[in-house]
Amino acid sequence: MQSDMKKFKLFDILFISMIIIPIVCLILLRVLVYPVSEGINVTGALIYFTIPMPIQDFPVTESQVNSLAVLVMLFGLCLYLTHGIRKNVNVKRTVLAEWIVEKVEGLVKDNMGEFFSTFGPFIAAVMGLSGFSSLLALFGLYAPTSDINIVGGWAILVFFLITYYKAICGPVQYLKSFTEPVALLTPINLISEIATPISMAFRHYGNVLSGSVISVLLAAGLQGLSAMVLGWLPGFLGEIPLFRVGIPAVLSIYFDIFSGCLQAFIFATLTMMYVSSGFPQDEYEKRRLKKAQKS
């Protein structure tokens, strides 16, 4: 019994390490390779190295490395929350795991209907990946959601899902959907189809990036205000960043925590709405009924 308990705790330590170690490694990597700059410096993701390719070189950027770290963290968190979920084992963390599953399944059911009841894991993955990516800014790391390439990739994946469920009744029904409600609106429907992933990507990317830029500008402004108010004092007293104590932390609660989690929820909600609204459920049920009658 004691050996089983030791093994259980050992796995717990391993799963917690999968959550903590990636953040520590990212912080060390940033300290070692990030160039020193003075003043305000708002740049994109740092390019670590480039892999030569036949058509175009493949850059390995800070966004990709941080996204991979977030995936490892999420995997470790899922293993930790579900570790010990079996009979006769009382683990309090299972309450949190069950609550997350219930809330996500309820969200999917309310927004997509019974047909898409199995979409829960995908929606939870979208919200978790987006939310944790934005929360990296709390540790002074580059948030992958501030890179249009990362968020654009998510939007393209969602676009493929939308197209798949729109065309699930065949190509004729899919092409016919562009002529609804009247054929005159076909060009507008085509533009709307292409604009869907673009609007999703730019909405998410723009809100997260704007929050990061505003935080940097406010921090620089508060530093200048501190120097203006206390600059006349002698020695180190004139260098005390008075107005940078506390105020940036309050702003970070909104820009890094609230806004990042809100954008993750909005992206997941738009995914559910676009996929479910484009699915011709009535036509699908008719086709399924005809196949059942023929068989």
Buried (B, 14 or more C-beta within 10 A) or exposed (E): EEEEEEEEEEBBEEBBEBBEBBBEEBBEBBEEEEEEEEEEEEEBBBEEEEEEEEEEEEBEBBBBBBBEBBBBBBBBBBBBBBBBEEEEEEBEBBEEBEEBBEEBBEBBBEBBBEEBEEBBEBBBBBBBBBBBBBBBBBEEBBBBBBBBBBBBBBBEBBBEBBBEBBBBBEEEBBEBBBEEEEEEEEEEBEEEBEEBBEEBBBBBBBBBBEBBBEBBEBBBEBBEBBBEEBEEEEEEEEEBBBBBEEBBEEBBEBBBBEBBBBBBBBBBBBBBEBBBEBBBBEBBEEBEEEEEEEE
